[in-house]
């Protein structure tokens, strides 16, 4: 990325805020990173998706460790989504779309993510009553994981922004379990997507290091707060507006 100093400062601040917000609920923030990068000129499709996945990788790992240490990891909840999402994310990472198709698909993803943030789908809190959590059904979770994994690999997101509302909607986990599962899902899908891009020689990172530091610090702050119970409706809806603006900008441009 060949950017001016004001643009770099703007990126650092917003990447930090995105990482903090997303990591607080177990997300990596790729949809937010892609939205911000799309608002900056001179960033290629490959550089955008690769950068988002790498930032995603670090932030989701930080979030997963925080929630895992707090005792919120459920292997039974996580593995049915993971088992097919990994190969499908790898396959998605190998797929090279033309710019028009890629940016339209990215716009669609950003709009869905913005709607989720704007509505602020409530995450069910565990209250000790097992009747609030229903048994997970493999014939739903396996294809859900595969579909989100494929989309994640193609676009350059981890998929948590889509997975967590589904888990809550289907009542398969509480707030903390969902956040931890989402972080784990994002982490493995980000690795698979990056490997798929590497296989096709499409890894482009540019001047990434300063954004990585910003995302790392934001992830530390957000995941620490999130593991203790965190909600910031104003910030999430502000980010939703950014995603909407980026999506409309991409639709008009491409």
Buried (B, 14 or more C-beta within 10 A) or exposed (E): BEBEEEBBEBBBEBBBBBBBBBBBBBBBBBBBBBBBBBBBEEBEBBBBBBBBBBBBBBBBBBBBBBBBEBEBBBEEBBBBBBBBBBBBBBBBBBBEBEEEEBBBBBBBBBBBBBBBBBEEBEBBEBEEEEEEBEEBEEEEBBEBBBBBBBBBBBBBBBBBBBBBBBBBEBBBBBBBBBBBBBBBBBBBBBBBBBBBBBEEEBBBBBEBEBBBBBBBBBBBBBBBBBBEEBBBEEBBBBBBEBBBBBBEBBBEEB
